[in-house]
Amino acid sequence: MKHLHRSFVVCTLLIFTGACAPKESASSSAAGDGRVEVGLAAPSYAAMSLNGDSVTLAGQRGKVVLLNVWATWCHPCRAEIPELRALHDRYQSRGLELIGVSVDTDGTDDAIRSFMSEFSMTFPVWRDPDERISTKFLTVGVPSTFLIDKQGILRWRKTGPIAPNDTSLKSAIDRALVP
């Protein structure tokens, strides 16, 4: 009986400490275990462009991507657009690809185009009226922004509007753009 009790305690400790669980490396895929963390692979994601083309994050591999999730009805999204435009202007020539993902409902493409014109948005916009990106990237609202490096690794993330001259984002972009 004493031996059985000791085995139970040892097994319980192994289970709670995770000693039997395989360890994950920093390059593990987020898609495999559902984690969306800086330093892990960004989840796979597909959408439609505002022009109706099928687009994927995998198709952006080899580029540094700043993925910004927004909606026309979101006031904080509107507030961050000047900073997004400034980042796009500053880093586009160095290889940064800024992609907006609109989670506005179906049937609002004209409203999105009008919004883009009003705010002088020149970067591509993908459509996700079903908000699949929220499930894939575990977002809790808009705006949400993700920096993904050339290898598809998530390097920076933020929920909420990007503040003007956000030094943590600029540093992350600079590091990701290093050849």
Secondary structure, DSSP 4 states (H G I P E B T S, - for coil): -HHHHHHHHHHHHHHHHTTTSPPPPTT-BHHHH----TTSBPPP-EEEETTS-EEESGGGTTSEEEEEEE-TT-HHHHHHHHHHHHHHHHHGGGTEEEEEEE-PPTT-HHHHHHHHHHTT--S-EEE-TT-HHHHHHT--SSSEEEEE-TTSBEEEEEESPPPTT-HHHHHHHHHHH--
